[in-house]
């Protein structure tokens, strides 16, 4: 009889980026340069026989960027113009699969929208992160595959984290739902459409408005004679308070890689809610006192960059130099209390980042569980 230990297979990977970022202007006008360690994660992918899988990601940003990291247009979880740290338990998902059906449960990504920006070529997160992904929830996901068609449905808690060590509020489990349809007509092409209803995401007790979220995307990745190419096009829309507030986002990004070099470009146009800020101009009040949005700004952001591998590191360690720049035009949508000129003193914002990325091992595709983990187009990543 084969022992249980022989049926267990595990892979481990890790990464981190030391990055120096300059932004001009920052809220309140002026400029700022910071050096931070971002995206320090350890990823575990384990299988038990042919039916059970564990996918886990430990994120240490609560230690390295407790006050967030400078990112043009970023917002969410009480942060503005900084990308917030994620929770330490970024995902801990167990899946059971048999033939073309799977059931997954734990803390992780809801089956909605596109891949976690951490696993995509640009280092900086897009401004639409909270419109195009729902993550770090207590979630149960059922998946069914039929040829090129993949269906996923889920129940989860609506509240999003307020700090890195916080766990989902289990008393709210099941107050929100999401569904995603994925079609894979070719091994290198993935078409996706999803919808979610998220109850009171920014007010932990659950007394704020519900968000209705829709998303469609096309994603491709393949090897050609000229190198490895990747592309993603997505559209997202979120409405609140029965449609009184509406936020739209369109994003396109592409990358080309050859012999240790990768170049990439991203263009997005994203509506961002503006809320009353605290004495720290990078922060807004959490939870909402009056559940109110005081204005909307529209961010048109160009991001371009490159990664160059350095050959001195012993395998399996990889070291890459990152150079990346972003340029954004900011416009006001409607006549809100908060206006972009009042926030920044101008309507153009730019940033430049130089960094060093160190990684080891092969990363799994975060947010895809059960039958969805093996039936989707190739993982872009790095």
C-alpha positions in Angstrom: 0.0 0.0 0.0 1.3 3.4 -1.0 1.9 5.6 2.1 0.0 8.8 2.5 3.3 10.7 2.6 4.1 9.6 -0.9 0.9 11.1 -2.2 1.7 14.6 -1.0 3.5 17.0 -3.3 4.4 20.6 -2.4 6.0 23.6 -4.0 7.2 26.7 -2.2 8.1 30.1 -3.7 8.9 33.5 -2.3 9.5 37.1 -3.6 10.1 40.6 -2.5 10.8 44.0 -4.1 13.0 46.8 -2.7 11.7 49.9 -4.5 12.5 53.6 -4.4 9.6 55.7 -5.6 9.3 59.4 -6.2 5.8 61.1 -6.7 5.1 64.6 -7.8 2.7 66.0 -6.5 1.4 64.3 -3.4 -1.9 65.3 -1.6 -1.5 68.7 -0.2 1.0 69.6 -3.0 4.8 69.0 -2.8 6.8 65.9 -3.7 7.9 62.8 -1.8 10.4 60.0 -2.2 10.3 56.8 -0.3 12.2 53.4 -0.2 10.0 50.4 0.8 10.0 46.6 0.6 6.8 45.7 -1.3 5.1 42.4 -2.2 7.1 40.3 0.3 5.2 37.0 0.0 5.7 33.3 0.5 3.5 30.9 -1.5 2.7 27.3 -0.9 1.0 24.9 -3.3 0.3 21.4 -2.0 -1.6 18.5 -3.5 -2.8 15.4 -1.7 -3.4 12.6 -4.2 -5.5 13.7 -7.2 -8.4 15.3 -5.4 -7.2 17.7 -2.7 -5.2 20.9 -3.1 -4.0 23.6 -0.7 -3.1 27.1 -2.0 -1.7 29.5 0.6 0.0 32.9 0.4 1.6 34.7 3.4 1.9 38.4 2.8 4.3 40.4 5.0 3.4 43.9 3.9 1.9 44.6 7.3 5.4 44.7 8.5 7.2 46.4 5.6 4.6 49.0 4.5 2.2 49.5 7.5 1.4 53.0 6.1 1.1 51.8 2.5 3.3 52.5 -0.5 3.2 55.5 -2.8 1.1 54.6 -5.9 -0.4 57.0 -8.4 -4.2 56.9 -8.2 -4.4 54.1 -5.6 -7.1 54.0 -3.0 -9.0 51.6 -0.8 -9.4 50.4 2.8 -8.9 54.0 4.1 -5.8 54.7 2.0 -5.5 57.4 -0.7 -2.6 57.8 -3.2 -1.0 54.9 -1.4 -1.6 51.2 -2.1 -2.7 49.6 1.3 -0.9 46.6 2.8 -2.7 43.3 2.4 -3.5 41.0 5.2 -0.9 38.5 6.4 -3.1 35.5 5.4 -3.5 36.7 1.8 -5.1 33.3 0.9 -5.5 29.9 2.6 -7.8 27.9 0.3 -8.5 24.1 0.3 -10.1 22.6 -2.8 -11.6 19.2 -3.4 -12.1 18.2 -7.1 -13.5 15.2 -8.8 -13.7 15.0 -12.6 -15.2 18.3 -13.7 -16.5 19.6 -10.4 -14.8 21.2 -7.4 -15.6 22.8 -4.0 -13.1 25.2 -2.5 -13.3 27.0 0.9 -11.1 29.2 3.1 -9.8 32.7 3.0 -8.9 34.0 -0.4 -10.1 35.5 -3.7 -13.7 35.6 -4.7 -14.4 34.4 -8.3 -14.8 37.8 -9.7 -12.7 39.9 -12.2 -9.1 39.6 -13.3 -5.9 38.3 -11.7 -4.3 39.9 -8.6 -2.1 42.8 -9.9 0.8 41.3 -7.9 1.0 38.4 -10.4 0.9 40.7 -13.5 3.9 42.4 -15.1 3.6 46.0 -13.8 4.9 46.5 -10.3 2.5 49.3 -9.4 -1.1 48.3 -8.7 -3.7 49.9 -11.0 -6.2 52.3 -9.6 -9.1 49.9 -10.4 -7.9 47.2 -7.9 -11.0 47.5 -5.8 -13.3 47.5 -8.9 -11.7 44.5 -10.6 -10.8 42.1 -7.7 -12.5 41.0 -4.5 -10.0 39.4 -2.2 -9.2 38.3 1.4 -12.7 37.1 2.2 -14.0 34.0 3.9 -15.4 32.3 0.8 -16.9 29.0 -0.4 -16.7 28.4 -4.2 -18.3 25.8 -6.4 -16.8 25.2 -9.8 -18.0 23.2 -12.8 -16.1 22.7 -16.1 -17.6 21.5 -19.4 -15.1 21.6 -22.3 -13.9 25.2 -22.8 -16.6 26.5 -20.4 -15.9 27.1 -16.7 -18.6 28.2 -14.2 -17.9 29.4 -10.7 -20.3 30.6 -8.0 -19.5 31.7 -4.4 -20.8 33.0 -1.1 -18.6 35.2 1.1 -18.5 38.0 3.7 -18.9 41.6 2.4 -16.6 43.3 4.8 -13.1 44.1 3.6 -10.0 44.1 5.9 -9.2 47.2 8.0 -5.7 46.2 9.0 -3.2 43.4 8.1 -3.9 41.2 11.1 -7.7 41.3 10.8 -9.7 38.2 9.8 -13.1 38.2 8.0 -16.1 38.8 10.1 -17.6 35.3 10.1 -21.0 36.5 11.4 -21.4 38.2 8.0 -20.5 35.2 5.9 -23.0 34.6 3.1 -24.3 38.2 3.0 -22.5 38.6 -0.4 -22.3 36.5 -3.6 -20.4 36.4 -6.9 -20.4 34.4 -10.1 -17.9 34.1 -12.9 -18.1 32.6 -16.4 -14.8 31.8 -18.2 -14.4 30.6 -21.8 -11.1 29.2 -23.1 -11.5 28.8 -26.8 -7.7 28.3 -27.2 -5.0 27.3 -24.7 -3.6 30.9 -24.9 -6.9 32.8 -24.8 -9.2 33.4 -21.9 -12.6 35.3 -21.9 -14.2 36.2 -18.6 -17.4 37.8 -17.4 -18.5 38.1 -13.7 -20.9 39.8 -11.4 -20.9 40.3 -7.6 -23.2 41.8 -5.0 -21.1 43.0 -2.0 -22.9 44.1 1.1 -21.4 47.1 3.0 -17.7 46.4 2.1 -16.3 49.5 3.8 -18.4 49.4 7.0 -17.5 46.3 9.0 -20.7 46.2 11.1 -22.6 45.9 7.8 -24.8 49.1 7.9 -23.5 50.8 4.7 -24.8 50.4 1.1 -24.4 47.4 -1.1 -22.1 47.4 -4.1 -23.2 45.8 -7.4 -20.1 44.9 -9.5 -19.7 43.8 -13.1 -16.5 42.8 -15.0 -15.6 41.5 -18.4 -12.1 40.8 -19.7 -10.0 39.1 -22.4 -6.6 37.7 -21.5 -3.9 36.1 -23.6 -0.4 34.7 -23.1 1.7 32.6 -25.4 5.2 31.9 -26.7 6.1 33.2 -30.1 9.3 33.2 -32.1 9.9 36.8 -31.0 9.4 36.0 -27.3 6.7 35.5 -24.8 3.8 37.9 -25.1 1.0 38.8 -22.7 -2.1 41.0 -23.0 -5.1 41.9 -20.9 -8.1 44.1 -21.7 -10.8 44.6 -19.0 -13.9 46.7 -18.2 -15.4 47.1 -14.8 -18.3 48.9 -13.3 -19.4 49.3 -9.6 -22.6 51.0 -8.4 -23.6 51.9 -4.9 -26.7 53.1 -3.1 -29.0 51.6 -5.7 -27.1 53.2 -8.6 -26.8 56.7 -7.1 -23.0 56.3 -7.4 -21.5 54.7 -10.4 -17.8 54.1 -11.0 -16.3 52.8 -14.3 -12.9 51.5 -15.3 -11.3 50.5 -18.6 -7.8 49.0 -18.6 -5.4 47.5 -21.2 -1.9 46.2 -20.5 0.6 44.2 -22.5 4.1 42.7 -22.0 6.8 41.2 -24.1 9.6 39.1 -22.7 12.8 37.6 -24.2 16.0 36.3 -22.7 15.6 37.7 -19.2 14.2 41.1 -20.4 10.6 42.1 -20.1 9.0 45.4 -21.2 5.4 46.3 -20.4 2.8 49.1 -20.8 -0.5 49.7 -19.1 -3.2 52.3 -19.8 -6.3 52.7 -17.6 -9.1 55.2 -17.1 -10.7 54.7 -13.7 -13.2 56.6 -11.6 -12.2 56.9 -8.0 -14.5 57.9 -5.0 -13.2 60.8 -2.9 -13.9 60.7 0.8 -13.2 63.1 3.7 -9.6 62.7 4.6 -8.1 62.7 8.1 -5.2 64.9 9.3 -3.0 62.5 7.3 -3.8 63.5 3.7 -3.1 59.9 2.6 -5.9 58.5 4.8 -9.7 58.7 5.0 -12.0 57.8 7.9 -12.8 54.2 8.5 -15.5 53.1 9.1 -17.5 55.7 7.3 -19.3 58.1 9.7 -22.1 59.0 7.3 -21.4 56.5 4.5 -20.9 59.4 2.1 -18.8 60.0 -1.0 -17.8 63.6 -1.3 -16.7 63.6 -5.0 -15.4 61.5 -7.8 -12.1 61.9 -9.7 -11.3 60.2 -13.0 -7.7 59.0 -13.4 -6.2 58.4 -16.8 -2.9 56.6 -16.1 -0.1 55.6 -18.4 2.4 53.1 -16.8 5.5 51.8 -18.6 8.4 49.8 -17.3 11.0 47.1 -17.8 12.5 44.2 -15.9 16.0 42.9 -16.6 17.3 39.7 -15.0 20.7 39.6 -13.5 22.6 36.4 -14.1 24.8 36.3 -11.0 22.3 34.7 -8.6 22.5 31.0 -8.1 19.5 28.9 -9.2 16.6 28.9 -8.2 17.0 32.5 -7.1 16.2 35.2 -9.6 17.2 38.9 -9.3 15.7 41.5 -11.6 16.2 45.3 -11.9 12.9 47.2 -12.3 12.5 50.7 -13.8 8.9 52.0 -14.0 7.2 55.3 -14.5 3.6 56.4 -14.3 1.9 59.6 -15.6 -1.7 60.5 -14.7 -4.2 63.1 -15.8 -6.8 63.8 -13.1 -10.2 65.2 -13.8 -13.3 65.8 -11.7 -16.5 64.0 -12.4 -19.5 66.2 -11.5 -19.4 68.9 -8.8 -18.3 67.1 -5.6 -17.1 68.8 -2.4 -13.6 67.4 -3.0 -11.9 68.6 -6.2 -8.6 67.4 -7.7 -7.0 70.8 -8.0 -7.6 71.4 -4.3 -6.0 68.1 -3.4 -2.8 68.3 -5.5 -2.5 71.9 -6.7 -2.4 70.6 -10.3 -4.2 68.0 -12.6 -1.1 66.0 -13.6 0.7 63.5 -11.3 3.8 61.4 -12.2 6.0 58.9 -10.5 9.3 57.1 -11.1 10.3 53.8 -9.4 13.6 52.0 -9.4 13.7 48.6 -7.7 15.3 45.2 -7.2 13.1 42.1 -7.2 14.4 38.9 -5.7 12.4 35.7 -6.1 12.7 31.9 -5.9 10.4 29.1 -7.0 7.4 29.0 -9.3 4.4 31.1 -8.3 0.9 29.7 -8.5 -1.9 31.7 -10.0 -3.6 33.4 -7.1 -7.4 33.5 -7.1 -8.0 30.4 -9.2 -9.1 27.3 -7.2 -10.3 23.8 -7.9 -11.1 23.2 -11.6 -10.4 26.8 -12.3 -6.8 26.4 -11.2 -6.0 24.0 -14.1 -8.4 25.0 -16.8 -7.3 28.6 -17.4 -4.9 30.2 -19.8 -1.2 30.3 -19.0 -0.1 32.3 -16.0 1.5 35.7 -17.0 3.3 36.7 -13.9 7.0 37.3 -14.3 
